[in-house]
């Protein structure tokens, strides 16, 4: 049963944004054990239900997350979304923190303060969390990578002494290079300290800190592109790249080291905070499971998904300080087996709870039929309750990005929660279905309100 956030108190907070200041509430902390998430005060289960709130801006041939970008953050839009989510009975919203890029035109790395972070950006995140808490909604921020400001580059260089591991390259450096890992730990600590100094007790409105949106390995980059030779991981052990079992162990052990360091950074700033990490499934990239990266490429490699592999969530659950897992699922239509999909990431072996914080519908997979998609989202949600130890939460992808930013990052190809007068929302909203594991309607019923999409504009 979906639980409302029990409010423990309130702190008046003066925010440094152009937005009107709002009160930062101090909700009960949410924690996790081996089977569930729960309210630490009442002991009742907490089931995250909601959506991803995403704003994008095109730049440098791609797009970046502009949700909290100084000069682009729109508190009125955020408030309208939160009001709508509350009206539907949702309790969680997932957002993306932009660390910036080498162009230094956006994100936390622009105009950095002493902690290597843009202070106005932190002000905007604070404003959003305050507004969410006031509507009894928890926030799940995604903190992939680390800012490209000099502060974090110096940590990287100092840790590696200017000598990077020659047998680790590309995306794999995030999880295997000790300098990259040290910079990530510092980033998480500084980000949370920045929020905590602004939010005070209201920091409990953060459900958890997600250290990576989708943690994955690239077998077209070292060491997993190699068929011979060896690599020393961040655990100090050396692995033989000619042996599939050692290749897989190098990956699994390295990601555990990474996640434990990330969790330490989080807990250095907030000892009570929860930590999670996201993964796509093996099926999403055309793989059936784990086996030492059999499909790999050493040179002249084609792009795409062919050489990508997700990290191993069962290993993370067993050996790291992660509190719960985040598994992303986009069913390939009505006839796609959710159980088969989740089996490719060994869902039955998870020793900690899992949520589906990206759960979405690709329009072509449903022949652009939103009704078919909406019923399938409901049915897949119900099915997930009995797969493995059962999913413990669902956040739909996205709230409305296909309406606001349809031409960026292919978002127009995905149905959103509020598409076509909230068709999918009607199937997933807690006020329509109190129990996410059954199809029966809630006795509360859906409140009448304006169509949320009418209040949003592109940014």
Buried (B, 14 or more C-beta within 10 A) or exposed (E): EBBBBEEEEBBEBEBBBEBEEBBBBBBBBBBBEEEBBBBEEEEBBBBBBBBBBBBBBEBEEEBBBBBBBBEEBBBEBBBBBBBBBBBBBBBBBBBBBBBBBEEEBBBBBBEBBEBBBBBBBBBBBBBBBBBBBBBBBBBBBBBBBBBBBEBBBEBBBEBBEEEBBEBBBEBBBBBBBBBBBBBBBBBBBBBBBBBBEBBBBBBBBBBBBBBBBBBBBBBBBBBBBBEEEBBBBBBEEEBBBEEBEBBBBBBBBBBBBBBBBBBBBBBBBBEEBBBBBBBBBBBBBEBEEBBBBEBBBEEEBEEEEBBBBBBBBBBBBBBBBBBBBBBBBBBBBBEBEBEEBBBBBBBEBBBBBBBBBBBBBBBEBBEEBBEBBBBBBBBBBBBBBEBBBBBBBBBBBBBBBBBBBBEBBEBBBBBBBBBBEBBBBBBBBBBBBBBBBEEEEBEEEBEEEEEBBEBBEEB
